[in-house]
Amino acid sequence: MTATSPPSIGETDRLASGYSGRILLVVALCSIVSNLGWLLLPPLLPLIIDDLGITATQAGVALTLLTGLSALCRYPGGRLADKLSRKTMIAAAITAWALGFLTLAVATNYALFVVGVSLVGIGLGTYVPAAFAQLSDLFDRKQGRAFGINNAAFNLGGILASGAAVVAIALGRWRLAFLPIVAVLVGLFALSHRWNRERYVIERVDIELRETIGRLLLEPRALTVLIVAALISFVWNGSISFLPTFLDAERGLTTRTANVAYAAVFATGVIATPLSGAVGDRIGSLRTILGTICFTIVGLASVIVLPSTVGVLVGVVCFAIGLTGFWPVMTAYMMTAFPDDSKGGDYGAVGAVYMGVGSLGPTYVGVVGQRIHYTAAYTGLVGCLFVCLAVLLWLRRR
């Protein structure tokens, strides 16, 4: 990778100190803030739908656009991070987030709302491969734990999003929730600028999409993993986007309890993701991934069928253990398969596909929920999880 001042051996694989620890902190803080803004949207959807005068389907399409643009930007974001610098693309992502959340803060119609979520999606797509490749550069033996800590930060952002949503709902002013996020992002831009040793690089880059796709298609393991990641992404985006609405409308929870359950997903993830990463480092990623899928199936099925509020909440926690614990070990599993000089682009290309499939999740749940009911939509998601389990068992036997 160009424009890099490599850390010394003693500064790598350190989670809480040194250069690698500082970069992990910046990445984790960016994950908290970006996902705080992103995950504010689902619990605020009822307010947004009423205020903007849109349908549930329109809201689902907007969220699909967010994740769809995130998918489309994954490969170019990763490729540019490989050829320019990680620092350059992280700065570009933070800028896109700030502009997107600022647009949401002033959105008075559906068009502006769509522009805002689109910019947020572009930022997410640009950021993830660059930041994850940077962590992979700095961590070797503790890669699963590093990704687990970052995913815990992601889930902490979800907890904060639930609290901010409660305040916004109480005030009846959903736009104001996004203004503090813009201010914090400006501070994170300054922190990344100061701590990251790489230089900003702006030059023309050959994207080489055809070559990357050809290389990945020759790797059977990459194709199998891609199927699983795509289905889990579909389940994640679909289930989390309408979870408060589903629990409120069809599982008999109050609006407040439904938002507590939503927050519980991310509170559980704060603990589950570092643990799953550590377990994956110790016993192997594939076995750990299988365990997370089983937790997810049991949890989501419990949310759908158990009659009591306590049972539903227990199911949400079990579902959260599996679904949040999946990503650190899957990311580590994929990163070890990519060459060092192209892992940002390779991970971005794989991410573009599975996020593209995943972006259809909110539209699927929104359409089925509106035309039939949300229970039918979530039952379909359980079917996707069983397909994942079958594919992974096949891969393990090979």
HELIX and SHEET records of a PDB file:
HELIX    1   1 ILE A    9  GLU A   11  5                                   3    
HELIX    2   2 GLY A   18  LEU A   52  1                                  35    
HELIX    3   3 ALA A   56  LYS A   83  1                                  28    
HELIX    4   4 ARG A   86  VAL A  106  1                                  21    
HELIX    5   5 TYR A  110  LEU A  138  1                                  29    
HELIX    6   6 GLN A  143  LEU A  171  1                                  29    
HELIX    7   7 TRP A  174  PHE A  178  5                                   5    
HELIX    8   8 LEU A  179  TRP A  195  1                                  17    
HELIX    9   9 LEU A  209  LEU A  217  1                                   9    
HELIX   10  10 PRO A  220  SER A  241  1                                  22    
HELIX   11  11 LEU A  243  ALA A  249  1                                   7    
HELIX   12  12 THR A  255  ILE A  283  1                                  29    
HELIX   13  13 SER A  285  VAL A  305  1                                  21    
HELIX   14  14 THR A  309  MET A  335  1                                  27    
HELIX   15  15 LYS A  343  GLY A  358  1                                  16    
HELIX   16  16 LEU A  360  ARG A  371  1                                  12    
HELIX   17  17 TYR A  374  ARG A  397  1                                  24    
END                                                                             
